[in-house]
Structures are given as C-alpha cells and as structure tokens.
C-alpha cells in the first residue's frame, strides 16, 4: 500500500503550489485546485481504508499494523535514529478517513464561505498545510515523528486562527492558542525524552508490543520525587495531549480560537486537531495501561471534570461559536474519559473502542454544527444569538442539517452520537459510578445547551429582519457539505465499530446495554424538553432563572474566571518571580560581563596602539634595545 | 702587528655610531650615511676575522667585496628614493614622510 504516501504528498504539494504561486492565480482557481487536490487525497484515503479494512488488514482475527513506507531521516547512533514513515492500523486508517472527509467538506464549503475574502489563496494554502500535518500526525510510526507533525499542526492552527491578522482579537487569540499549546508541548517533549531515554526507542510498535513489556521492564522501578518515572513520563506526555485537546486547565485557548474563520473552526478546532490528544493517548494506550494505570485514572478524572465544567459554561454563552467550542471541549473530554476508564483486551477494552467511535462520529456532527453555524453567521453577519431567530423560514437546509447534528450530539437514536455516547456511558458504568453519573448529567446538559442554541437560532428570537437584507439560504457550495455531513451524522452510528477497532486488535462484539441507553435517552429528552420549554417561545423565564442563580450564572458566563486566573498566574507568578529575575540576571550579570570584556579590550588596545607609530626609527630603536637585552640575557644568565 | 681586538673595537664603535645616527637623525641623507657606517662596520669584521682566523682562505674577503657592491647598489636606490621624496614634499626630513599614514 505504498500509494498511501500520496495522501501525505498531495496536500504538501498543494501547500507549496498555492503558497508560492497562489497570488499569481485567480482566487477561484486557487480554491478549486485546493479542493480537487483534497478530493484526490480523500479518494486515496478511502481506497486505503477499503483495502485495509476489507482486504488485507486482517490476518485470522487480528488486525495488523502495516508500515508501507519508512525511511531513516536522522541517524545519530545505532539506537537513536528518527524515522519518518506511514503506519497503518485501524485507528490511523480511521483517522485518515475522518480527516480527509472533513477537510474536503471544509474545502468545498470555504469556496462559498470565504468567497471574496482577501487572502483567499493563502487560506487554501494553509488549509492544505494543516491537512498535511494532521495526516502526518496520525500515520506517524514513531513518537518523534508525531511530535514533529504535532508542532506543524500547531503552527498551521496558529496561522489560521490569525487569518484575519488585521483584527487585534484574532492576533491575540492566535498567540494565546500557540503559547498555551506550546507550553503543554514542553511537557510532551520532556515526556518523550524520558520515555525514550529508558526504552531506547521512539517506535510505537516497539513501545506497545507484548503488553508494553519494553516500557515496564526498562523503567524497572525508577522513581523521581515519589512518583515512578514511567508515571511521570506518561503524565507529561498526556500533558501535551491535554494542551492540544483542550483539557482543563489548558482549555483556555479553544474558545478564543473561534476568532478564526468558521470553516477553520470546523476543521481544526472541532473535528481533527483537538482530538490529537485523544489519538495520542489511544496510540500509546497499552503503554498507559500496563506501565502507568494511575495516569489513566488521572485522565478519567480530568476528563470527567472538564466535561462537566465545559458543559456548564456552554449553557451560559451567547456567542454561538463559543457554545460550540465549549461543547467541543466537553465532548473531547468524553473521549478522554472513555480512554481513562477502559481496560485492555476484548470486551473490557470497550472504553477504548467507544472513545475512537465517539471521535469518529463527533468529527462529523461537530463539523456539521460548525459549518451550519458558519452558514447562519454568513446569513446574519453576527455571532450573537440575540441577532438570530426564526431562521427556519429563511434557511431550510441549514435548519434541517443543524437539527440532525443537534440530535446526534444530544444522543437521540438513531443518530450517530447516540451509539458512541452509549458505549462511553456503558464503559463508565462498569468502571466507576461517580464518573458515570457525572457523564450522565453532562449528557443532559449537552442536549439542553445544544437545543437552546437550536431554538434560539432557528425559532424564537429576533423576527424583524431588515426588509432589504433578509437572511437567505447559503449557496450550493456551502449547502452541499452540510447535506453530506448530515448523511454521515445519521448513518455512521450503525458502523459495527468493535469489529474494526479494539484495544488489542481483536474484534469483539458489543450490544446496546438498554439500561444505560435508556437512561441516556431519558436524560437527553429531559434536556431537550427543558430547552424547548425555556427557549422555543419568547419568555422571561431564562432571564429569571439566571437571576436566581446569581453568582453561579455569572461565574459560568465568565468561564469561571479561568482566563483571569491564568492571566494572574502568568503576570504575577511567572513574570514577576521567574521572568523578572532572569531578565535582571541577563541585563546585569551576563550583559555586564560582556560589556566588561569589551571595555577591557578597548582600553588595552588604546594603551598599546601608540606603539604602532609608523616611525621606522622608533621600530629600529625597539629592535636594537630588544636585541641587546636578549644578547645580555643569553650571555650573562 | 695590530691585534684583532683593535679592529673589533673600531668596528663596534662604528656600528653603534651608525645605529645611534640611524635612530636619532631626521635628515634622510644622514640616515643613509649612518646605515653605511653600520654596514662598513660589519665588513671590517668580515675582513678582520678572515685575516686572523683563516689567513689562507679568502671567503671573508669575498664577502666583504660582495657587501661593498650591495651597499653601493643600496645607496643608489636610497638616493633615488630620497630625490623622489624631495621632489614630492620639498624637503628630506623623515618626519614629513607621513602622507601614506595619515
């Protein structure tokens, strides 16, 4: 399957072509070239997926890991070498499908959405760069290749969030996203170094083989500050994943990242890049499970808390993209929890499968939600809910597709989100009651805030649109991706995921646990009817409830002041107690050492430069005196 | 017979008088003359040592002759330079020859 390399080369080539020659093309040409290139890439990914899942992937029962392409990129010593290659196994092939599909939809959608924007060609070039980096990340054969593409993803995300670089808020949002994820990646890098220092390898295959035997034996009880080194390394690696996947408390960049163009939010900050952290943990799952099960517990708790926390904030937000951003955080936290509560092997590995399943379905319905939101923003030219309402009359396609996505994320059968969320809840149910009940509440909250969003946009709310500028349905380029993604959102839930993806590569059978499923349907319906009661008709009740909650509501509206806490932390602790002393040291110690050196050189040069007078007679005098002195020394001493 | 020491004393005196003149005089002709004194002091040494150490050989004498010839050539070149310098700056004071430096 060497042709899978094409999936990587195509977007990179597109990036070069559009980035270097884009300005010489008409915007439309650049957009169409980008879209067609991505289409070819998607076709190739589908071919790889078909061939892998239905022809060559399985030997006997077990799914195989293939490495069709691999070459040594940097070689330091026999053990230490960095390879670049393509690893095909069930999760990476699934990710290829997800990324290329969503990316293609976003490419098509942007033809309409970004029409007439300045920098249209740059936009497509950056989309291609992002697709390349993300695809490279998921097929990475070793942890270092993953890290390289991980950073590339961060860079392209940075430049796409800051696409409207004349807007100060977009610039600061892009910087925030980059710095926060970069801070987390510092942990990731240290984790990689510790891990590979002990195991002497970067390779995923070697690390995870035989129940991660290599990791458990090579660390052999090394401890640091009371923690086993394996735990420490894997926690640090998870920190990188938490940064990218916006886990509490590193989630602060994701809501701000909504400053980017909406299709970018759909591609990067909903469907693909933000699940990189989940993918990372899934990729190293055997290592986590066998070498550091404590870290998995930690992941489960952080995920549970983040899910609840983000869902509560999402209820109060009024910017539709921010609601979706917090919903994304909450749903990714769901996937993290599923990994955290998972066991290894067979049906015990349900959580692992559920996590990947939810990642898969979530990518489609969340991308659909974002693209639908983009379509609405395109029509009313605002992000604020108060500027919307009653749009079902004007935008039927957006209305129906958005409804489908809302039903999917709320977990109503038979939409895809129901199946994946049910598996996660089932996995949590068998693992830990507190986690299960929290997730159950979050499921209700999810249904509530999604339908609050839906009703406020499409039904109740503003009705008096300007006669001359009525909202209108989006053009075909935008409607088509919505329809395609809606189809995906309806049907992907029926894929028997456990046949394809499992923690130990052995297919197993799942069945819907109707106790859990029933409970999740009930809570989703409660959420929806709550939203219906409060928001379907124009009423004063929501404001009253907000009033009665007082401080809690205000805190949630301000995202629990986490931004302010981080700001305080950076300004006071980091700037004052770390940066300022370092700056002082630099300015006073390092700089004065250098200045002193220069001063000494200058002074000594000044004092001896008179010797070089150009007077030959003086030179002769010095020469003679010197010779006489040497002669005297030689003769008498 | 005149002893070797006398030759050497004379040549040493000449040598250091030459050096002293070379260092202190500002007139280029005087410097050239001082230089001649230094070279002639050396040639006296050659001749004297040849006479006293190896009386049956003539290498020292030949060297003296070579020295005289080279000195003459060098004097010619130096005088030519001095004349050019005079044409250029109007005098032959060594301290005034600093146009290249400044």
Interface residues (C-beta under 8 A of the other chain):
Chain A: X614 X615 X616 X617 X620 X621 X624
Chain B: X19 X22 X23 X24 X31 X94 X95 X98 X101
